[in-house]
Amino acid sequence: MATEVAAVKATETSHLLVGGIKVEVVRKDIKNLHLGVYPPMGRVRVAVPLVISDEAVRLAVIDKLGWIKRQRAKFAEQPRQSQREMVNGESHYFLGKRYRLRMHAVDAPPRVVVRGITSLDLYVRPGATVEQRELVLLAWYRDQLKALIPPLLDEWQPILGVQASQWGVKKMKTKWGSCNTAAKRIWLNLELAKKPEMCLEYIVVHELVHLLERKHSERFTALMDSYLPNWRVCRETLNGGMLGHEVWTY
């Protein structure tokens, strides 16, 4: 059963300008430096141990500047949906397939129905706002994802010899999934409901493998290669697909 997880607050957040790129620096009680580039516009974030100086952070970022620019270029080229208006004919995605939305105003509980291979029927109360319509669709996405995840866990946990204590689904801004290795708790991004099922399987396996190897080390890569040889194809499919419209704030 999924439960809410309290976010761990960073000790200190500051910013540096490196090679014309704004870098968010988060100092916290960790042992190693972690650099990431995040959608939708390529925000650069570095999590560092408390004792690391700004100059050391700057040098680390400069060393990875070529990689950072390549990642930012990928995000800039990625297709994006316009802001969803929740109206007839609008495109929405489910399990990697595009559907046309069909709106129905009914005096009955809200629901979503997949009609054939082309239509997604959204039933809402008369006068429902755009926000209310979207909430109905998001709740449906959540329900669908929560039905798909348990069979994947049942399949992969015995194969890997691990057991997650808890799992849940939530909207995440910078990750497709996360794993608290100490608590053995896994979170999966709600947006995965829009992606092909192989992408969901990849993220489930990825997070479960973290219960065997916490870091993205050579051992982690070797484990992924051993258990899910096509994981790189899944990753490219996941990261190369259309990005949803979001108001991204940090």
Steps between C-alpha positions, in 0.01 A plus 500: 500500500642837399562759769613860489870561543628811670749685280852539633584869503833615360736663747593786272422606143698750294579571135812530286545622142731262314569545129187712469284229660318555830576213736295424811728380782340304785721425799383213717627221720625268225840352412522551124423766240197433277446699180174494305334673205121505521200561272335690359763767427820337621525632854841412647512387862796383705456334840825516696635418847489783752878550500543545121596856400344699215828483311506121520140491376588736217789278388279190512237670283763627253628144466150388396409809296498316166267232634273764660466689171416180312228413751353851483498482120303173516234661720482803268434273200242281674140548379258642757127512533331834532312567820206260518157661468303176555277549195366274224763381254798575722782244498576303816731204549451169679756217500687658212199541271332823400126540553255774412303634794122490484320702766162397644300709749294261711319514831695203632833427671802602286678222312734430208446231236735391221298456181674278248844615390427867437280656765521583868154583634489732800171519688466797738224694669343785300696820550820326613801732471816420306676429831223262611509315169876462523476370857262228384743395228799505736311288753426251223867494397593431863252213526626344176862523612421350841339203324805446276771522766419203733537233226839647408611492863374144536700400194825681565547488877555119504731525198715766668470352847380828653180621663376858505331583830275764342435660164296793382414726208539877496574787266875554485675790329852370447490118518308211350541310825683501831605247761566553869738209549498524879120477523474286183232740378443565129322792335396503134417807292133541406611600146601137440132424432544687172807301392530153340476213749861399437602839643304435819664158529843656451444752781363233734806281437732801527367594843501139624862459391582794728414264787802298386724796412420847632712701255506515121831317507661254262342223707157661457546514123620138495193392694269683261679343204460156654133521595356737237734503198281743300488761777687759293237477225229548763686801641533661157131441430407651834723806477439555129122518514285810506516701820175603661424864564587599853551821691841405636607688814775422745 
